[in-house]
Amino acid sequence: MSATEPRPRIDPVGVRRELRDALAALSRITGSSRLDRLNAARSGVSIGFVAVGVLGRVIEDGPIRMSELAAAGRMQPGALTRQVQALEAEGYVRRRPDPADGRASVIAATRAGRAAYRRVDAATDSLMAEQLADWTPERLHALVDQLDRLVTDLRAVPPGRRTR
């Protein structure tokens, strides 16, 4: 294309549709049982992607109340309870009554949970390194910046729905 030729017009509706399709494909990949099995084989830890995320949050923020964990992970309480039960069954977290309010539970990571999380993290990083070997660090960084912005914008309340 020369400097005098007009640029082709980009259809914003079409681009948004392409984005939705790409996000759906990404969701299918990251949420696939195949990926869970691959990570389990590489790490020796047989918990799924969502449980790994919950464990990471408990390690980072714990000990933490179930209600705070649900809010931080943007999860429904029932779904979170199932993930915590799976982590408890593996010995990766411990649940105990909240000392400030015995009706609530506090979740803490165990030593085994911290070790499992490190193994899963290393396996995931190794897989990403293999899959993205042709990407430069600069391209990856630019992608992370764009994804962060996308997440922020998608979580924001649309202007037409804001209350005054």
C-alpha positions as CSV (number, residue, x, y, z in Angstrom):
1,M,0.0,0.0,0.0
2,S,1.4,3.4,-1.0
3,A,1.2,6.5,1.2
4,T,-1.5,7.9,-1.2
5,E,-3.8,4.9,-1.1
6,P,-6.6,5.0,1.4
7,R,-6.4,2.5,4.3
8,P,-9.1,-0.2,4.2
9,R,-12.0,0.5,6.5
10,I,-12.1,-1.8,9.5
11,D,-15.6,-3.0,10.5
12,P,-15.8,-2.5,14.3
13,V,-18.7,-5.1,14.6
14,G,-16.6,-7.6,12.7
15,V,-13.5,-7.0,14.8
16,R,-15.5,-7.3,18.1
17,R,-16.9,-10.6,16.8
18,E,-13.4,-11.8,16.0
19,L,-12.4,-10.8,19.5
20,R,-15.3,-12.8,21.0
21,D,-14.3,-15.8,18.9
22,A,-10.7,-15.5,20.0
23,L,-11.6,-15.2,23.7
24,A,-13.9,-18.2,23.4
25,A,-11.1,-20.2,21.8
26,L,-8.7,-19.1,24.6
27,S,-11.3,-20.0,27.2
28,R,-11.7,-23.5,25.7
29,I,-8.0,-24.0,25.7
30,T,-7.3,-22.8,29.2
31,G,-10.3,-24.6,30.6
32,S,-9.8,-27.9,28.8
33,S,-9.4,-31.2,30.6
34,R,-6.6,-32.0,28.2
35,L,-4.6,-29.1,29.5
36,D,-5.4,-30.1,33.1
37,R,-4.2,-33.7,32.3
38,L,-1.0,-32.4,30.7
39,N,-0.2,-30.1,33.7
40,A,-1.0,-33.0,36.1
41,A,1.4,-35.3,34.2
42,R,4.1,-32.7,34.2
43,S,3.7,-31.5,37.8
44,G,2.5,-34.6,39.5
45,V,-0.4,-32.6,40.9
46,S,-3.9,-33.7,39.9
47,I,-6.0,-30.6,40.5
48,G,-7.7,-28.6,37.8
49,F,-7.1,-25.1,36.5
50,V,-9.7,-23.4,38.7
51,A,-8.5,-25.2,41.9
52,V,-5.0,-24.1,41.1
53,G,-6.2,-20.5,40.9
54,V,-8.0,-20.9,44.3
55,L,-4.9,-22.4,45.8
56,G,-2.8,-19.5,44.5
57,R,-5.2,-17.0,46.0
58,V,-5.1,-18.8,49.4
59,I,-1.3,-18.8,49.3
60,E,-1.1,-15.1,48.4
61,D,-3.9,-13.8,50.7
62,G,-4.4,-16.5,53.3
63,P,-5.4,-17.4,55.8
64,I,-8.6,-16.0,54.3
65,R,-12.3,-16.2,55.0
66,M,-14.4,-18.1,52.5
67,S,-16.5,-15.0,51.7
68,E,-13.3,-12.9,51.1
69,L,-11.9,-15.7,48.9
70,A,-15.1,-15.9,46.9
71,A,-15.0,-12.1,46.3
72,A,-11.3,-12.0,45.5
73,G,-11.7,-14.9,43.0
74,R,-15.0,-13.6,41.7
75,M,-16.6,-17.0,42.3
76,Q,-20.0,-18.1,43.5
77,P,-19.9,-19.5,47.0
78,G,-21.1,-23.0,45.9
79,A,-18.4,-23.2,43.2
80,L,-15.8,-22.1,45.6
81,T,-16.9,-24.6,48.2
82,R,-16.4,-27.4,45.7
83,Q,-12.9,-26.2,44.8
84,V,-11.9,-25.9,48.5
85,Q,-13.3,-29.3,49.2
86,A,-11.2,-30.8,46.4
87,L,-8.1,-28.9,47.7
88,E,-8.8,-30.2,51.3
89,A,-9.2,-33.8,50.0
90,E,-5.7,-33.5,48.5
91,G,-4.3,-32.0,51.8
92,Y,-3.5,-28.7,50.0
93,V,-5.6,-26.4,52.3
94,R,-6.9,-26.6,55.8
95,R,-10.3,-25.1,56.8
96,R,-11.0,-24.0,60.3
97,P,-13.5,-21.8,62.1
98,D,-12.8,-18.1,62.0
99,P,-11.6,-17.1,65.4
100,A,-13.5,-13.8,65.1
101,D,-16.7,-15.5,64.0
102,G,-17.1,-19.2,64.5
103,R,-19.9,-19.3,61.9
104,A,-17.4,-18.5,59.1
105,S,-14.5,-20.6,57.8
106,V,-10.9,-19.5,57.3
107,I,-8.8,-21.3,54.7
108,A,-5.1,-21.6,54.9
109,A,-2.6,-23.4,52.6
110,T,-0.6,-26.3,53.9
111,R,3.0,-27.0,53.3
112,A,1.9,-29.7,50.8
113,G,-0.3,-27.1,49.1
114,R,2.5,-24.6,48.7
115,A,4.8,-27.3,47.2
116,A,2.1,-28.5,44.8
117,Y,1.4,-24.9,43.7
118,R,5.1,-24.4,43.0
119,R,5.2,-27.7,40.9
120,V,2.1,-26.7,38.9
121,D,3.5,-23.2,38.4
122,A,6.7,-24.6,37.1
123,A,4.9,-27.1,34.8
124,T,2.7,-24.3,33.4
125,D,5.6,-22.0,32.8
126,S,7.5,-24.8,31.0
127,L,4.6,-25.5,28.8
128,M,4.1,-21.8,28.0
129,A,7.8,-21.4,27.2
130,E,7.5,-24.3,24.7
131,Q,4.3,-23.1,23.1
132,L,5.5,-19.4,22.9
133,A,9.1,-20.0,22.0
134,D,8.8,-17.9,18.8
135,W,7.5,-14.9,20.7
136,T,9.9,-12.2,21.8
137,P,9.8,-11.0,25.4
138,E,8.7,-7.6,23.9
139,R,5.7,-9.1,22.1
140,L,4.7,-11.1,25.2
141,H,4.9,-7.9,27.3
142,A,2.8,-6.0,24.8
143,L,0.2,-8.8,24.8
144,V,0.1,-8.8,28.6
145,D,-0.4,-5.0,28.6
146,Q,-3.3,-5.3,26.1
147,L,-4.9,-8.2,28.0
148,D,-4.7,-6.2,31.3
149,R,-6.4,-3.3,29.6
150,L,-9.0,-5.6,28.0
151,V,-9.8,-7.2,31.4
152,T,-10.1,-3.8,33.1
153,D,-12.4,-2.4,30.3
154,L,-14.6,-5.5,30.3
155,R,-15.0,-5.4,34.1
156,A,-15.9,-1.7,34.1
157,V,-19.6,-0.6,34.2
158,P,-20.6,0.6,30.8
159,P,-21.3,4.3,30.7
160,G,-25.0,3.8,29.8
161,R,-25.5,1.6,32.9
162,R,-23.8,3.8,35.5
163,T,-26.0,5.2,38.3
164,R,-25.7,8.8,39.3
